[in-house]
Amino acid sequence: MILLLNTDLIRYKALGLDKLYLASKNSADILNDSFYGSNYLASEIFHRLKEDYRVISFAGGYASMKYRNYLESYLLDYYLINIKDEARTVIDIKENTRTTRLIENAPRITRDDELNFIDKFDDVLYDTRVTVLMEDFDNNISPDFYQGLIDVSNRYMKKLFASASKSTMKLCIDSNVFAMSMDYKDLSDILNLRLNSLDDIVSVVKFMAIDKDRIILIKFNDNLIIFTKDCYYLYDYEKKPFIHIDKNMALLGLAIAFERKYDLDTSLKIASSFSIFNKKDSADFDFSIIKKIMSETDLIRYSYVY
């Protein structure tokens, strides 16, 4: 059982028009009206793979009703923590030659909301093997909330897979998070270090993996570096020169692999392949997509130098 923690329900709208005129009235067609982000994409992938999973999510306003209808079409077990504010919306305004993106500020999350979420997490975690926490943007949630999730996971000895943002990275590094993904630029800012090269990153991150015996996935420009307590791996994808590394999808792939009890090497290859798969394929997702990427790429193992 995989438990997906959605701390930032995001509604998505795509509007199409020939040209956007500023300070003027514009008429646009609605091209898409659904949800956005890594958690929504994860749900779509879980449906296609028929994974056994459940969801806990903050939800407010009209988006809450719409999200409930979406989940009910697939799941028996889902839990919505109601908040007073409407969920944030991402709006893409698509013109003929460009796209303008608007991202609303995060909704308010009260301490009572946070405690309700943690209490529900405590209630349903007992028969969960893997918990996934992914966030696309910073939000209005306190560090105590994330510490609460970590404490509950540790109490039940469950594996927490967390995508670390600037606001949560220090906490994840200092805590017993089993697997975490991050961007090297955020790590550089948090540690106040210049991490400009592969050697710089390895010299710092290897100790984070060794000390806590965990897996760390680092997005480094157009590559993915995976750290374990014994070694690190570089993803070789020369056959795919025009790709984008997604650290959240790498984490999701790793979580799915652990849920399916694959060995470590296979799990890391799956995580790497998930990091680059074309999101347009999610509508008809099949594991053969990942297997094809795995057959075309290599994961190269390197020993630590002390």
GIPE-V527178 format. One record per pair of residues at least 4 apart in sequence whose C-alpha atoms are under 6 Angstrom apart, sorted by the first residue. I is the first residue (numbers start at 1). GAP is how many residues later the second one is. Records with the same first field share a line. If there is no record, write none. Layout:
# GIPE-V527178
I=GAP  GAP
This chain:
# GIPE-V527178
1=51  52  127  128
2=51  126  128  129
3=50  51  52  128
4=51  128
5=51  128
6=51
7=50  51
9=78
10=25  26  78  79
11=24  25  78
12=21  22  23  24  77  78  79
13=19  20  78
14=17  18  77  78
15=13  14  15  16  78  79
16=12  13  78
17=11  78
18=77  78
19=76
36=4
38=4
46=4  5
48=237
54=23  24
55=23
56=22  23  24
57=23  24
58=22  23
59=5  22  23  24
60=4  22  23  24  25  26  27
61=25
63=4
71=4
85=22
88=16  18
89=15
90=12  13
91=10  11
92=8  9
93=6  7
94=5
95=4
106=33
114=31
121=4
130=29
131=29  30
132=29
133=29
134=29
153=4  5
159=19
160=17  18
161=18  19
162=18
163=17  18
164=4  5  17  18
165=4
166=20
178=36
179=35  36  37
180=36
181=35  36  37  66
182=36
183=35  36
184=36
188=4  5  6  7
195=5  6
201=4
202=4
207=4
209=4  5  19  20
210=19
213=16
214=14
215=12  13
216=10  11
217=8  9
218=6  7
219=5
220=4
224=11
225=8  9
226=6  7
227=5
228=4
231=71  72  73
232=69  70
233=67  68  69
234=65  66
235=64
236=61  62  63
237=60
244=32
245=30  31
246=29
249=25  26
250=21  22  24  25
253=17  18  21
254=13  17
257=5  10
262=5
273=17  20  21
281=4
